[in-house]
Amino acid sequence: MIKAIERATWWILITGILFPCLVLATEPIINEPYALKKTFKSQFLEKNSKFIRYHIRIRLPQKKLPSVREINLENIEYISSATEPPHPTIQAAIRQAIGNPSERIRYYYNLVDLNRDRRSEVIVYAVGSSICGSGGCTLYVLESRGVTYSLIAKIPTTTNPIIISDEKTNGWNDLIILTEGGSLPPNYWRIRFDGNIYVDNRHTAESEIPDRTTITGKAVIANTIDPKTGIVLENH
């Protein structure tokens, strides 16, 4: 019986199939935002008065940014989008920003404090045929203003993830956006806050990230986009 259990356990380790009934503890792996370390301790596998412990790392769906023109992205921390729908107030602001299209719209979002006022802005990446093209989909940024949110950026044809740069302009973190697809080669652009909104001046020398630049910050909405993920935009 013990031999059969051991063989079954090794099969679990090899194939990566996990049984929730064996999970006793979960802890994140430092510097690996998309990995979880599962520690299993099972008394029925007790042998020679010692517990047999197994450590399994699970990779969750993720998307990392490509290297372009030797731009260094090694110091970027990747963060997946939120999995639960946001607060109803935020949902209403997202609906207002996107509008009421007749098609099905899905979106991904993260809450990020972009100006260190201890109130989180909302980074939204929306997906749908009317707001996507060969170069990507539309990015929205909503600023928290008390109990309401205001649209401070609407940037079409962007590719996720979106980098929240450690560098700032007018007290707000710069956004760094990858463009790819269509007839243009992949490239990175810096989007700055002008005091009121984020100004989309991509495809200008001022916005283009120079060759061999080292970028630091966090890349949000670092998910692989597919039809089965994201939050459906509810029209009310």
Secondary structure, 3 states (H helix, E strand, C coil): CHHHHHHHHHHHHHHCCCCHHHEEEEEECCCCCCEEEEEEECHHHCECCECCEEEEEEECCCCCCCCCCCCECCCEEECCCCCCCCCHHHHHHHHHHHCCCCCCCEEEEEEECCCCCCCCEEEEEEECCCCCECCEEEEEEEEEECCEEEEEEEEEEEEEEEEEEEEEECCEEEEEEEECCCCCCCEEEEEEECCCCEECCCCCCCCECCCCCECCEEEECCCCCCCCCCEECCCC
